[in-house]
């Protein structure tokens, strides 16, 4: 499962900053490093910023989160991500708590699944 979103008011310091993401009821938290990234095994979160030698200015930035090899079926079934042979265009609610703000958006996704095997969104 992956999602991309827009983040407002990115601060200059990321080290040890927390990001909490709720994708269709799947909630994960991430502790960022100094570069705005948090790779943790099968989960990752990254904020894309334009840094300068003098620091990172206040800016609008994109984030990406990727979750793989998890048990997400129960939380995502009500959003149409089900165990069936299907290809569907869906909208999945995404909430991000980051940099002192709560951001919410309905994110369009294309969902492809094979019953009893796996499903993925893009």
PDB file as gemmi writes it, atoms N, CA and C in Angstrom:
CRYST1    1.000    1.000    1.000  90.00  90.00  90.00 P 1                      
ATOM      1  N   UNK A   1       0.850  -1.141   0.000  1.00  0.00           N  
ATOM      2  CA  UNK A   1       0.000   0.000   0.000  1.00  0.00           C  
ATOM      3  C   UNK A   1       0.907   1.216   0.000  1.00  0.00           C  
ATOM      4  N   UNK A   2       0.556   2.213  -0.785  1.00  0.00           N  
ATOM      5  CA  UNK A   2       1.349   3.433  -0.815  1.00  0.00           C  
ATOM      6  C   UNK A   2       0.427   4.624  -0.953  1.00  0.00           C  
ATOM      7  N   UNK A   3       0.909   5.759  -0.534  1.00  0.00           N  
ATOM      8  CA  UNK A   3       0.123   6.984  -0.662  1.00  0.00           C  
ATOM      9  C   UNK A   3       1.071   8.152  -0.788  1.00  0.00           C  
ATOM     10  N   UNK A   4       0.638   9.132  -1.522  1.00  0.00           N  
ATOM     11  CA  UNK A   4       1.385  10.383  -1.642  1.00  0.00           C  
ATOM     12  C   UNK A   4       0.412  11.502  -1.311  1.00  0.00           C  
ATOM     13  N   UNK A   5       0.917  12.530  -0.723  1.00  0.00           N  
ATOM     14  CA  UNK A   5       0.049  13.590  -0.216  1.00  0.00           C  
ATOM     15  C   UNK A   5       0.847  14.888  -0.216  1.00  0.00           C  
ATOM     16  N   UNK A   6       0.207  15.973   0.079  1.00  0.00           N  
ATOM     17  CA  UNK A   6       0.897  17.254   0.183  1.00  0.00           C  
ATOM     18  C   UNK A   6       0.960  17.658   1.652  1.00  0.00           C  
ATOM     19  N   UNK A   7       2.118  18.097   2.075  1.00  0.00           N  
ATOM     20  CA  UNK A   7       2.342  18.537   3.447  1.00  0.00           C  
ATOM     21  C   UNK A   7       2.575  20.044   3.413  1.00  0.00           C  
ATOM     22  N   UNK A   8       1.993  20.778   4.337  1.00  0.00           N  
ATOM     23  CA  UNK A   8       2.261  22.210   4.420  1.00  0.00           C  
ATOM     24  C   UNK A   8       3.148  22.507   5.603  1.00  0.00           C  
ATOM     25  N   UNK A   9       3.804  23.616   5.551  1.00  0.00           N  
ATOM     26  CA  UNK A   9       4.643  24.114   6.633  1.00  0.00           C  
ATOM     27  C   UNK A   9       5.666  23.111   7.142  1.00  0.00           C  
ATOM     28  N   UNK A  10       6.546  22.717   6.301  1.00  0.00           N  
ATOM     29  CA  UNK A  10       7.626  21.813   6.698  1.00  0.00           C  
ATOM     30  C   UNK A  10       8.663  22.622   7.459  1.00  0.00           C  
ATOM     31  N   UNK A  11       9.041  22.147   8.625  1.00  0.00           N  
ATOM     32  CA  UNK A  11      10.032  22.836   9.449  1.00  0.00           C  
ATOM     33  C   UNK A  11      11.440  22.433   9.011  1.00  0.00           C  
ATOM     34  N   UNK A  12      12.412  23.184   9.477  1.00  0.00           N  
ATOM     35  CA  UNK A  12      13.782  22.952   9.024  1.00  0.00           C  
ATOM     36  C   UNK A  12      14.441  21.743   9.666  1.00  0.00           C  
ATOM     37  N   UNK A  13      13.992  21.325  10.837  1.00  0.00           N  
ATOM     38  CA  UNK A  13      14.618  20.200  11.519  1.00  0.00           C  
ATOM     39  C   UNK A  13      13.709  18.979  11.494  1.00  0.00           C  
ATOM     40  N   UNK A  14      14.212  17.866  10.972  1.00  0.00           N  
ATOM     41  CA  UNK A  14      13.436  16.635  10.924  1.00  0.00           C  
ATOM     42  C   UNK A  14      13.871  15.634  11.978  1.00  0.00           C  
ATOM     43  N   UNK A  15      15.114  15.694  12.416  1.00  0.00           N  
ATOM     44  CA  UNK A  15      15.666  14.665  13.280  1.00  0.00           C  
ATOM     45  C   UNK A  15      14.778  14.426  14.494  1.00  0.00           C  
ATOM     46  N   UNK A  16      14.317  13.197  14.636  1.00  0.00           N  
ATOM     47  CA  UNK A  16      13.465  12.727  15.729  1.00  0.00           C  
ATOM     48  C   UNK A  16      12.035  13.277  15.660  1.00  0.00           C  
ATOM     49  N   UNK A  17      11.671  13.957  14.580  1.00  0.00           N  
ATOM     50  CA  UNK A  17      10.296  14.436  14.431  1.00  0.00           C  
ATOM     51  C   UNK A  17       9.389  13.246  14.116  1.00  0.00           C  
ATOM     52  N   UNK A  18       8.176  13.261  14.677  1.00  0.00           N  
ATOM     53  CA  UNK A  18       7.221  12.165  14.473  1.00  0.00           C  
ATOM     54  C   UNK A  18       6.249  12.492  13.344  1.00  0.00           C  
ATOM     55  N   UNK A  19       5.878  11.452  12.603  1.00  0.00           N  
ATOM     56  CA  UNK A  19       4.816  11.525  11.609  1.00  0.00           C  
ATOM     57  C   UNK A  19       3.893  10.339  11.882  1.00  0.00           C  
ATOM     58  N   UNK A  20       2.592  10.602  11.947  1.00  0.00           N  
ATOM     59  CA  UNK A  20       1.599   9.544  12.134  1.00  0.00           C  
ATOM     60  C   UNK A  20       0.694   9.556  10.917  1.00  0.00           C  
ATOM     61  N   UNK A  21       0.524   8.388  10.303  1.00  0.00           N  
ATOM     62  CA  UNK A  21      -0.272   8.263   9.088  1.00  0.00           C  
ATOM     63  C   UNK A  21      -1.394   7.265   9.325  1.00  0.00           C  
ATOM     64  N   UNK A  22      -2.589   7.632   8.886  1.00  0.00           N  
ATOM     65  CA  UNK A  22      -3.751   6.737   8.918  1.00  0.00           C  
ATOM     66  C   UNK A  22      -4.227   6.591   7.481  1.00  0.00           C  
ATOM     67  N   UNK A  23      -4.042   5.409   6.914  1.00  0.00           N  
ATOM     68  CA  UNK A  23      -4.470   5.120   5.540  1.00  0.00           C  
ATOM     69  C   UNK A  23      -5.619   4.135   5.633  1.00  0.00           C  
ATOM     70  N   UNK A  24      -6.820   4.628   5.466  1.00  0.00           N  
ATOM     71  CA  UNK A  24      -7.997   3.759   5.493  1.00  0.00           C  
ATOM     72  C   UNK A  24      -8.150   2.941   6.760  1.00  0.00           C  
ATOM     73  N   UNK A  25      -7.665   3.451   7.891  1.00  0.00           N  
ATOM     74  CA  UNK A  25      -7.764   2.726   9.152  1.00  0.00           C  
ATOM     75  C   UNK A  25      -6.491   1.993   9.550  1.00  0.00           C  
ATOM     76  N   UNK A  26      -5.499   1.955   8.687  1.00  0.00           N  
ATOM     77  CA  UNK A  26      -4.187   1.381   9.022  1.00  0.00           C  
ATOM     78  C   UNK A  26      -3.335   2.536   9.540  1.00  0.00           C  
ATOM     79  N   UNK A  27      -3.033   2.513  10.839  1.00  0.00           N  
ATOM     80  CA  UNK A  27      -2.321   3.614  11.473  1.00  0.00           C  
ATOM     81  C   UNK A  27      -0.883   3.193  11.760  1.00  0.00           C  
ATOM     82  N   UNK A  28       0.055   4.033  11.328  1.00  0.00           N  
ATOM     83  CA  UNK A  28       1.481   3.776  11.562  1.00  0.00           C  
ATOM     84  C   UNK A  28       2.147   5.062  11.994  1.00  0.00           C  
ATOM     85  N   UNK A  29       3.144   4.945  12.848  1.00  0.00           N  
ATOM     86  CA  UNK A  29       3.928   6.116  13.249  1.00  0.00           C  
ATOM     87  C   UNK A  29       5.375   5.930  12.808  1.00  0.00           C  
ATOM     88  N   UNK A  30       6.015   7.042  12.515  1.00  0.00           N  
ATOM     89  CA  UNK A  30       7.383   7.031  12.018  1.00  0.00           C  
ATOM     90  C   UNK A  30       8.182   8.108  12.731  1.00  0.00           C  
ATOM     91  N   UNK A  31       9.434   7.799  13.074  1.00  0.00           N  
ATOM     92  CA  UNK A  31      10.360   8.782  13.616  1.00  0.00           C  
ATOM     93  C   UNK A  31      11.347   9.107  12.504  1.00  0.00           C  
ATOM     94  N   UNK A  32      11.393  10.370  12.129  1.00  0.00           N  
ATOM     95  CA  UNK A  32      12.214  10.773  10.990  1.00  0.00           C  
ATOM     96  C   UNK A  32      13.664  11.014  11.383  1.00  0.00           C  
ATOM     97  N   UNK A  33      14.546  10.789  10.410  1.00  0.00           N  
ATOM     98  CA  UNK A  33      15.946  11.143  10.601  1.00  0.00           C  
ATOM     99  C   UNK A  33      16.156  12.581  10.133  1.00  0.00           C  
ATOM    100  N   UNK A  34      17.364  13.055  10.147  1.00  0.00           N  
ATOM    101  CA  UNK A  34      17.668  14.431   9.764  1.00  0.00           C  
ATOM    102  C   UNK A  34      17.351  14.780   8.329  1.00  0.00           C  
ATOM    103  N   UNK A  35      17.179  13.763   7.475  1.00  0.00           N  
ATOM    104  CA  UNK A  35      16.860  14.000   6.062  1.00  0.00           C  
ATOM    105  C   UNK A  35      15.374  13.854   5.766  1.00  0.00           C  
ATOM    106  N   UNK A  36      14.555  13.680   6.811  1.00  0.00           N  
ATOM    107  CA  UNK A  36      13.113  13.570   6.608  1.00  0.00           C  
ATOM    108  C   UNK A  36      12.664  12.198   6.157  1.00  0.00           C  
ATOM    109  N   UNK A  37      13.436  11.167   6.495  1.00  0.00           N  
ATOM    110  CA  UNK A  37      13.106   9.803   6.081  1.00  0.00           C  
ATOM    111  C   UNK A  37      13.031   8.878   7.283  1.00  0.00           C  
ATOM    112  N   UNK A  38      12.257   7.814   7.107  1.00  0.00           N  
ATOM    113  CA  UNK A  38      12.144   6.809   8.157  1.00  0.00           C  
ATOM    114  C   UNK A  38      11.955   5.433   7.535  1.00  0.00           C  
ATOM    115  N   UNK A  39      13.035   4.809   7.118  1.00  0.00           N  
ATOM    116  CA  UNK A  39      12.898   3.435   6.641  1.00  0.00           C  
ATOM    117  C   UNK A  39      12.890   2.473   7.821  1.00  0.00           C  
ATOM    118  N   UNK A  40      11.859   1.620   7.905  1.00  0.00           N  
ATOM    119  CA  UNK A  40      11.800   0.620   8.970  1.00  0.00           C  
ATOM    120  C   UNK A  40      11.365  -0.704   8.358  1.00  0.00           C  
ATOM    121  N   UNK A  41      12.269  -1.477   7.863  1.00  0.00           N  
ATOM    122  CA  UNK A  41      11.921  -2.781   7.307  1.00  0.00           C  
ATOM    123  C   UNK A  41      10.965  -2.668   6.136  1.00  0.00           C  
ATOM    124  N   UNK A  42       9.746  -3.172   6.300  1.00  0.00           N  
ATOM    125  CA  UNK A  42       8.763  -3.156   5.229  1.00  0.00           C  
ATOM    126  C   UNK A  42       7.925  -1.878   5.204  1.00  0.00           C  
ATOM    127  N   UNK A  43       8.295  -0.894   5.989  1.00  0.00           N  
ATOM    128  CA  UNK A  43       7.556   0.357   6.046  1.00  0.00           C  
ATOM    129  C   UNK A  43       8.521   1.516   5.819  1.00  0.00           C  
ATOM    130  N   UNK A  44       8.059   2.519   5.089  1.00  0.00           N  
ATOM    131  CA  UNK A  44       8.898   3.696   4.927  1.00  0.00           C  
ATOM    132  C   UNK A  44       8.040   4.949   4.816  1.00  0.00           C  
ATOM    133  N   UNK A  45       8.625   6.058   5.236  1.00  0.00           N  
ATOM    134  CA  UNK A  45       7.991   7.367   5.153  1.00  0.00           C  
ATOM    135  C   UNK A  45       9.080   8.336   4.749  1.00  0.00           C  
ATOM    136  N   UNK A  46       8.771   9.248   3.853  1.00  0.00           N  
ATOM    137  CA  UNK A  46       9.744  10.250   3.445  1.00  0.00           C  
ATOM    138  C   UNK A  46       9.041  11.547   3.094  1.00  0.00           C  
ATOM    139  N   UNK A  47       9.661  12.650   3.488  1.00  0.00           N  
ATOM    140  CA  UNK A  47       9.198  13.979   3.110  1.00  0.00           C  
ATOM    141  C   UNK A  47      10.198  14.513   2.109  1.00  0.00           C  
ATOM    142  N   UNK A  48       9.706  14.939   0.951  1.00  0.00           N  
ATOM    143  CA  UNK A  48      10.583  15.502  -0.077  1.00  0.00           C  
ATOM    144  C   UNK A  48      10.680  17.003   0.081  1.00  0.00           C  
ATOM    145  N   UNK A  49      11.845  17.496   0.462  1.00  0.00           N  
ATOM    146  CA  UNK A  49      12.044  18.929   0.655  1.00  0.00           C  
ATOM    147  C   UNK A  49      13.225  19.410  -0.166  1.00  0.00           C  
ATOM    148  N   UNK A  50      13.259  20.707  -0.366  1.00  0.00           N  
ATOM    149  CA  UNK A  50      14.384  21.336  -1.047  1.00  0.00           C  
ATOM    150  C   UNK A  50      15.237  22.015   0.014  1.00  0.00           C  
ATOM    151  N   UNK A  51      16.357  21.387   0.339  1.00  0.00           N  
ATOM    152  CA  UNK A  51      17.238  21.927   1.375  1.00  0.00           C  
ATOM    153  C   UNK A  51      18.255  22.875   0.746  1.00  0.00           C  
ATOM    154  N   UNK A  52      18.703  23.794   1.545  1.00  0.00           N  
ATOM    155  CA  UNK A  52      19.744  24.732   1.133  1.00  0.00           C  
ATOM    156  C   UNK A  52      20.884  24.634   2.132  1.00  0.00           C  
ATOM    157  N   UNK A  53      22.032  25.148   1.764  1.00  0.00           N  
ATOM    158  CA  UNK A  53      23.174  25.114   2.677  1.00  0.00           C  
ATOM    159  C   UNK A  53      22.885  25.867   3.961  1.00  0.00           C  
ATOM    160  N   UNK A  54      22.019  26.859   3.896  1.00  0.00           N  
ATOM    161  CA  UNK A  54      21.693  27.664   5.066  1.00  0.00           C  
ATOM    162  C   UNK A  54      20.551  27.068   5.885  1.00  0.00           C  
ATOM    163  N   UNK A  55      20.018  25.924   5.452  1.00  0.00           N  
ATOM    164  CA  UNK A  55      18.914  25.277   6.165  1.00  0.00           C  
ATOM    165  C   UNK A  55      17.761  24.992   5.213  1.00  0.00           C  
ATOM    166  N   UNK A  56      16.706  24.446   5.759  1.00  0.00           N  
ATOM    167  CA  UNK A  56      15.528  24.115   4.959  1.00  0.00           C  
ATOM    168  C   UNK A  56      14.481  25.194   5.186  1.00  0.00           C  
ATOM    169  N   UNK A  57      14.147  25.967   4.153  1.00  0.00           N  
ATOM    170  CA  UNK A  57      13.159  27.033   4.344  1.00  0.00           C  
ATOM    171  C   UNK A  57      11.750  26.465   4.500  1.00  0.00           C  
ATOM    172  N   UNK A  58      10.868  27.263   5.094  1.00  0.00           N  
ATOM    173  CA  UNK A  58       9.470  26.897   5.212  1.00  0.00           C  
ATOM    174  C   UNK A  58       8.918  26.690   3.810  1.00  0.00           C  
ATOM    175  N   UNK A  59       8.250  25.545   3.559  1.00  0.00           N  
ATOM    176  CA  UNK A  59       7.810  25.222   2.208  1.00  0.00           C  
ATOM    177  C   UNK A  59       6.702  24.190   2.203  1.00  0.00           C  
ATOM    178  N   UNK A  60       6.066  24.079   1.052  1.00  0.00           N  
ATOM    179  CA  UNK A  60       5.101  23.007   0.823  1.00  0.00           C  
ATOM    180  C   UNK A  60       5.903  21.829   0.284  1.00  0.00           C  
ATOM    181  N   UNK A  61       5.669  20.632   0.837  1.00  0.00           N  
ATOM    182  CA  UNK A  61       6.455  19.473   0.436  1.00  0.00           C  
ATOM    183  C   UNK A  61       5.551  18.259   0.286  1.00  0.00           C  
ATOM    184  N   UNK A  62       5.987  17.297  -0.477  1.00  0.00           N  
ATOM    185  CA  UNK A  62       5.246  16.048  -0.661  1.00  0.00           C  
ATOM    186  C   UNK A  62       5.786  14.988   0.279  1.00  0.00           C  
ATOM    187  N   UNK A  63       4.891  14.067   0.649  1.00  0.00           N  
ATOM    188  CA  UNK A  63       5.361  12.930   1.415  1.00  0.00           C  
ATOM    189  C   UNK A  63       4.963  11.654   0.697  1.00  0.00           C  
ATOM    190  N   UNK A  64       5.691  10.601   0.990  1.00  0.00           N  
ATOM    191  CA  UNK A  64       5.362   9.274   0.461  1.00  0.00           C  
ATOM    192  C   UNK A  64       5.466   8.280   1.613  1.00  0.00           C  
ATOM    193  N   UNK A  65       4.502   7.369   1.678  1.00  0.00           N  
ATOM    194  CA  UNK A  65       4.535   6.306   2.681  1.00  0.00           C  
ATOM    195  C   UNK A  65       4.313   4.987   1.953  1.00  0.00           C  
ATOM    196  N   UNK A  66       5.053   3.978   2.365  1.00  0.00           N  
ATOM    197  CA  UNK A  66       4.927   2.661   1.739  1.00  0.00           C  
ATOM    198  C   UNK A  66       4.861   1.613   2.836  1.00  0.00           C  
ATOM    199  N   UNK A  67       3.840   0.763   2.763  1.00  0.00           N  
ATOM    200  CA  UNK A  67       3.649  -0.325   3.720  1.00  0.00           C  
ATOM    201  C   UNK A  67       3.506  -1.608   2.923  1.00  0.00           C  
ATOM    202  N   UNK A  68       4.349  -2.585   3.190  1.00  0.00           N  
ATOM    203  CA  UNK A  68       4.286  -3.860   2.470  1.00  0.00           C  
ATOM    204  C   UNK A  68       4.309  -5.019   3.457  1.00  0.00           C  
ATOM    205  N   UNK A  69       3.807  -6.154   3.005  1.00  0.00           N  
ATOM    206  CA  UNK A  69       3.814  -7.398   3.773  1.00  0.00           C  
ATOM    207  C   UNK A  69       3.166  -7.257   5.143  1.00  0.00           C  
ATOM    208  N   UNK A  70       2.043  -6.564   5.190  1.00  0.00           N  
ATOM    209  CA  UNK A  70       1.333  -6.420   6.453  1.00  0.00           C  
ATOM    210  C   UNK A  70      -0.038  -7.058   6.372  1.00  0.00           C  
ATOM    211  N   UNK A  71      -0.712  -7.131   7.483  1.00  0.00           N  
ATOM    212  CA  UNK A  71      -2.079  -7.654   7.550  1.00  0.00           C  
ATOM    213  C   UNK A  71      -3.042  -6.472   7.636  1.00  0.00           C  
ATOM    214  N   UNK A  72      -3.435  -5.966   6.476  1.00  0.00           N  
ATOM    215  CA  UNK A  72      -4.245  -4.766   6.404  1.00  0.00           C  
ATOM    216  C   UNK A  72      -5.681  -5.043   5.968  1.00  0.00           C  
ATOM    217  N   UNK A  73      -6.015  -6.272   5.658  1.00  0.00           N  
ATOM    218  CA  UNK A  73      -7.303  -6.613   5.038  1.00  0.00           C  
ATOM    219  C   UNK A  73      -8.501  -6.126   5.844  1.00  0.00           C  
ATOM    220  N   UNK A  74      -8.526  -6.385   7.129  1.00  0.00           N  
ATOM    221  CA  UNK A  74      -9.688  -6.019   7.942  1.00  0.00           C  
ATOM    222  C   UNK A  74      -9.905  -4.509   7.958  1.00  0.00           C  
ATOM    223  N   UNK A  75      -8.832  -3.747   8.098  1.00  0.00           N  
ATOM    224  CA  UNK A  75      -8.953  -2.288   8.167  1.00  0.00           C  
ATOM    225  C   UNK A  75      -9.352  -1.674   6.828  1.00  0.00           C  
ATOM    226  N   UNK A  76      -8.944  -2.293   5.729  1.00  0.00           N  
ATOM    227  CA  UNK A  76      -9.171  -1.692   4.414  1.00  0.00           C  
ATOM    228  C   UNK A  76     -10.405  -2.198   3.678  1.00  0.00           C  
ATOM    229  N   UNK A  77     -11.047  -3.239   4.178  1.00  0.00           N  
ATOM    230  CA  UNK A  77     -12.200  -3.825   3.483  1.00  0.00           C  
ATOM    231  C   UNK A  77     -13.322  -2.816   3.282  1.00  0.00           C  
ATOM    232  N   UNK A  78     -13.562  -1.950   4.269  1.00  0.00           N  
ATOM    233  CA  UNK A  78     -14.649  -0.977   4.123  1.00  0.00           C  
ATOM    234  C   UNK A  78     -14.343   0.113   3.102  1.00  0.00           C  
ATOM    235  N   UNK A  79     -13.095   0.188   2.637  1.00  0.00           N  
ATOM    236  CA  UNK A  79     -12.723   1.122   1.579  1.00  0.00           C  
ATOM    237  C   UNK A  79     -12.707   0.454   0.206  1.00  0.00           C  
ATOM    238  N   UNK A  80     -13.144  -0.822   0.144  1.00  0.00           N  
ATOM    239  CA  UNK A  80     -13.221  -1.520  -1.132  1.00  0.00           C  
ATOM    240  C   UNK A  80     -12.000  -2.339  -1.486  1.00  0.00           C  
ATOM    241  N   UNK A  81     -11.004  -2.367  -0.613  1.00  0.00           N  
ATOM    242  CA  UNK A  81      -9.811  -3.177  -0.856  1.00  0.00           C  
ATOM    243  C   UNK A  81     -10.083  -4.553  -0.256  1.00  0.00           C  
ATOM    244  N   UNK A  82     -10.605  -5.445  -1.073  1.00  0.00           N  
ATOM    245  CA  UNK A  82     -11.118  -6.736  -0.606  1.00  0.00           C  
ATOM    246  C   UNK A  82     -10.358  -7.896  -1.222  1.00  0.00           C  
ATOM    247  N   UNK A  83     -10.551  -9.076  -0.644  1.00  0.00           N  
ATOM    248  CA  UNK A  83      -9.929 -10.309  -1.119  1.00  0.00           C  
ATOM    249  C   UNK A  83     -10.794 -10.885  -2.238  1.00  0.00           C  
ATOM    250  N   UNK A  84     -10.536 -10.435  -3.473  1.00  0.00           N  
ATOM    251  CA  UNK A  84     -11.308 -10.880  -4.638  1.00  0.00           C  
ATOM    252  C   UNK A  84     -10.478 -10.624  -5.887  1.00  0.00           C  
ATOM    253  N   UNK A  85     -10.822 -11.278  -6.975  1.00  0.00           N  
ATOM    254  CA  UNK A  85     -10.201 -10.979  -8.253  1.00  0.00           C  
ATOM    255  C   UNK A  85     -10.818  -9.676  -8.752  1.00  0.00           C  
ATOM    256  N   UNK A  86     -10.035  -8.609  -8.720  1.00  0.00           N  
ATOM    257  CA  UNK A  86     -10.600  -7.312  -9.068  1.00  0.00           C  
ATOM    258  C   UNK A  86      -9.539  -6.317  -9.507  1.00  0.00           C  
ATOM    259  N   UNK A  87      -9.974  -5.365 -10.275  1.00  0.00           N  
ATOM    260  CA  UNK A  87      -9.234  -4.141 -10.567  1.00  0.00           C  
ATOM    261  C   UNK A  87     -10.248  -3.027 -10.381  1.00  0.00           C  
ATOM    262  N   UNK A  88      -9.959  -2.101  -9.504  1.00  0.00           N  
ATOM    263  CA  UNK A  88     -10.930  -1.061  -9.189  1.00  0.00           C  
ATOM    264  C   UNK A  88     -10.241   0.273  -8.957  1.00  0.00           C  
ATOM    265  N   UNK A  89     -10.966   1.324  -9.272  1.00  0.00           N  
ATOM    266  CA  UNK A  89     -10.517   2.683  -8.959  1.00  0.00           C  
ATOM    267  C   UNK A  89     -11.257   3.113  -7.700  1.00  0.00           C  
ATOM    268  N   UNK A  90     -10.505   3.370  -6.629  1.00  0.00           N  
ATOM    269  CA  UNK A  90     -11.075   3.649  -5.312  1.00  0.00           C  
ATOM    270  C   UNK A  90     -10.530   4.957  -4.761  1.00  0.00           C  
ATOM    271  N   UNK A  91     -11.187   5.431  -3.731  1.00  0.00           N  
ATOM    272  CA  UNK A  91     -10.693   6.579  -2.989  1.00  0.00           C  
ATOM    273  C   UNK A  91     -10.484   6.129  -1.549  1.00  0.00           C  
ATOM    274  N   UNK A  92      -9.273   6.303  -1.057  1.00  0.00           N  
ATOM    275  CA  UNK A  92      -8.916   5.858   0.287  1.00  0.00           C  
ATOM    276  C   UNK A  92      -8.629   7.095   1.144  1.00  0.00           C  
ATOM    277  N   UNK A  93      -9.263   7.192   2.325  1.00  0.00           N  
ATOM    278  CA  UNK A  93      -8.990   8.348   3.194  1.00  0.00           C  
ATOM    279  C   UNK A  93      -7.601   8.246   3.825  1.00  0.00           C  
ATOM    280  N   UNK A  94      -6.881   9.366   3.777  1.00  0.00           N  
ATOM    281  CA  UNK A  94      -5.536   9.432   4.354  1.00  0.00           C  
ATOM    282  C   UNK A  94      -5.489  10.619   5.310  1.00  0.00           C  
ATOM    283  N   UNK A  95      -5.005  10.360   6.516  1.00  0.00           N  
ATOM    284  CA  UNK A  95      -4.788  11.416   7.505  1.00  0.00           C  
ATOM    285  C   UNK A  95      -3.319  11.398   7.887  1.00  0.00           C  
ATOM    286  N   UNK A  96      -2.730  12.568   7.944  1.00  0.00           N  
ATOM    287  CA  UNK A  96      -1.334  12.714   8.338  1.00  0.00           C  
ATOM    288  C   UNK A  96      -1.267  13.704   9.488  1.00  0.00           C  
ATOM    289  N   UNK A  97      -0.602  13.307  10.573  1.00  0.00           N  
ATOM    290  CA  UNK A  97      -0.308  14.217  11.675  1.00  0.00           C  
ATOM    291  C   UNK A  97       1.192  14.458  11.618  1.00  0.00           C  
ATOM    292  N   UNK A  98       1.548  15.698  11.309  1.00  0.00           N  
ATOM    293  CA  UNK A  98       2.951  15.999  11.045  1.00  0.00           C  
ATOM    294  C   UNK A  98       3.200  17.487  11.244  1.00  0.00           C  
ATOM    295  N   UNK A  99       4.289  17.820  11.841  1.00  0.00           N  
ATOM    296  CA  UNK A  99       4.720  19.200  11.982  1.00  0.00           C  
ATOM    297  C   UNK A  99       3.645  20.075  12.644  1.00  0.00           C  
ATOM    298  N   UNK A 100       2.939  19.491  13.630  1.00  0.00           N  
ATOM    299  CA  UNK A 100       1.933  20.237  14.360  1.00  0.00           C  
ATOM    300  C   UNK A 100       0.608  20.420  13.651  1.00  0.00           C  
ATOM    301  N   UNK A 101       0.390  19.723  12.550  1.00  0.00           N  
ATOM    302  CA  UNK A 101      -0.846  19.863  11.798  1.00  0.00           C  
ATOM    303  C   UNK A 101      -1.480  18.507  11.523  1.00  0.00           C  
ATOM    304  N   UNK A 102      -2.803  18.515  11.355  1.00  0.00           N  
ATOM    305  CA  UNK A 102      -3.546  17.330  10.936  1.00  0.00           C  
ATOM    306  C   UNK A 102      -4.042  17.600   9.523  1.00  0.00           C  
ATOM    307  N   UNK A 103      -3.610  16.781   8.589  1.00  0.00           N  
ATOM    308  CA  UNK A 103      -3.985  16.938   7.188  1.00  0.00           C  
ATOM    309  C   UNK A 103      -4.783  15.723   6.755  1.00  0.00           C  
ATOM    310  N   UNK A 104      -5.884  15.961   6.044  1.00  0.00           N  
ATOM    311  CA  UNK A 104      -6.721  14.858   5.581  1.00  0.00           C  
ATOM    312  C   UNK A 104      -7.017  15.032   4.103  1.00  0.00           C  
ATOM    313  N   UNK A 105      -7.065  13.901   3.396  1.00  0.00           N  
ATOM    314  CA  UNK A 105      -7.388  13.926   1.977  1.00  0.00           C  
ATOM    315  C   UNK A 105      -7.905  12.562   1.561  1.00  0.00           C  
ATOM    316  N   UNK A 106      -8.843  12.561   0.622  1.00  0.00           N  
ATOM    317  CA  UNK A 106      -9.294  11.324  -0.007  1.00  0.00           C  
ATOM    318  C   UNK A 106      -8.384  11.103  -1.214  1.00  0.00           C  
ATOM    319  N   UNK A 107      -7.603  10.027  -1.188  1.00  0.00           N  
ATOM    320  CA  UNK A 107      -6.577   9.786  -2.206  1.00  0.00           C  
ATOM    321  C   UNK A 107      -7.060   8.742  -3.205  1.00  0.00           C  
ATOM    322  N   UNK A 108      -7.142   9.107  -4.489  1.00  0.00           N  
ATOM    323  CA  UNK A 108      -7.538   8.124  -5.497  1.00  0.00           C  
ATOM    324  C   UNK A 108      -6.452   7.060  -5.676  1.00  0.00           C  
ATOM    325  N   UNK A 109      -6.874   5.814  -5.763  1.00  0.00           N  
ATOM    326  CA  UNK A 109      -5.956   4.681  -5.922  1.00  0.00           C  
ATOM    327  C   UNK A 109      -6.523   3.721  -6.956  1.00  0.00           C  
ATOM    328  N   UNK A 110      -5.651   3.025  -7.647  1.00  0.00           N  
ATOM    329  CA  UNK A 110      -6.055   1.898  -8.480  1.00  0.00           C  
ATOM    330  C   UNK A 110      -5.671   0.649  -7.707  1.00  0.00           C  
ATOM    331  N   UNK A 111      -6.646  -0.221  -7.482  1.00  0.00           N  
ATOM    332  CA  UNK A 111      -6.442  -1.426  -6.675  1.00  0.00           C  
ATOM    333  C   UNK A 111      -6.554  -2.646  -7.561  1.00  0.00           C  
ATOM    334  N   UNK A 112      -5.532  -3.495  -7.532  1.00  0.00           N  
ATOM    335  CA  UNK A 112      -5.529  -4.764  -8.271  1.00  0.00           C  
ATOM    336  C   UNK A 112      -5.287  -5.881  -7.282  1.00  0.00           C  
ATOM    337  N   UNK A 113      -6.140  -6.933  -7.365  1.00  0.00           N  
ATOM    338  CA  UNK A 113      -5.998  -8.043  -6.419  1.00  0.00           C  
ATOM    339  C   UNK A 113      -6.333  -9.369  -7.077  1.00  0.00           C  
ATOM    340  N   UNK A 114      -5.704 -10.407  -6.558  1.00  0.00           N  
ATOM    341  CA  UNK A 114      -6.013 -11.792  -6.934  1.00  0.00           C  
ATOM    342  C   UNK A 114      -6.484 -12.477  -5.665  1.00  0.00           C  
ATOM    343  N   UNK A 115      -7.685 -13.035  -5.698  1.00  0.00           N  
ATOM    344  CA  UNK A 115      -8.264 -13.637  -4.524  1.00  0.00           C  
ATOM    345  C   UNK A 115      -7.350 -14.697  -3.913  1.00  0.00           C  
ATOM    346  N   UNK A 116      -7.183 -14.618  -2.605  1.00  0.00           N  
ATOM    347  CA  UNK A 116      -6.359 -15.573  -1.876  1.00  0.00           C  
ATOM    348  C   UNK A 116      -4.871 -15.370  -2.029  1.00  0.00           C  
ATOM    349  N   UNK A 117      -4.432 -14.376  -2.804  1.00  0.00           N  
ATOM    350  CA  UNK A 117      -3.002 -14.171  -3.023  1.00  0.00           C  
ATOM    351  C   UNK A 117      -2.555 -12.813  -2.485  1.00  0.00           C  
ATOM    352  N   UNK A 118      -2.819 -11.741  -3.220  1.00  0.00           N  
ATOM    353  CA  UNK A 118      -2.339 -10.433  -2.814  1.00  0.00           C  
ATOM    354  C   UNK A 118      -3.109  -9.343  -3.516  1.00  0.00           C  
ATOM    355  N   UNK A 119      -3.007  -8.151  -2.968  1.00  0.00           N  
ATOM    356  CA  UNK A 119      -3.596  -6.974  -3.582  1.00  0.00           C  
ATOM    357  C   UNK A 119      -2.638  -5.812  -3.401  1.00  0.00           C  
ATOM    358  N   UNK A 120      -2.689  -4.840  -4.313  1.00  0.00           N  
ATOM    359  CA  UNK A 120      -1.802  -3.686  -4.231  1.00  0.00           C  
ATOM    360  C   UNK A 120      -2.483  -2.482  -4.835  1.00  0.00           C  
ATOM    361  N   UNK A 121      -2.138  -1.316  -4.304  1.00  0.00           N  
ATOM    362  CA  UNK A 121      -2.644  -0.061  -4.850  1.00  0.00           C  
ATOM    363  C   UNK A 121      -1.510   0.706  -5.496  1.00  0.00           C  
ATOM    364  N   UNK A 122      -1.884   1.530  -6.445  1.00  0.00           N  
ATOM    365  CA  UNK A 122      -0.921   2.443  -7.069  1.00  0.00           C  
ATOM    366  C   UNK A 122      -1.570   3.784  -7.241  1.00  0.00           C  
TER     367      UNK A 122                                                      
END                                                                             
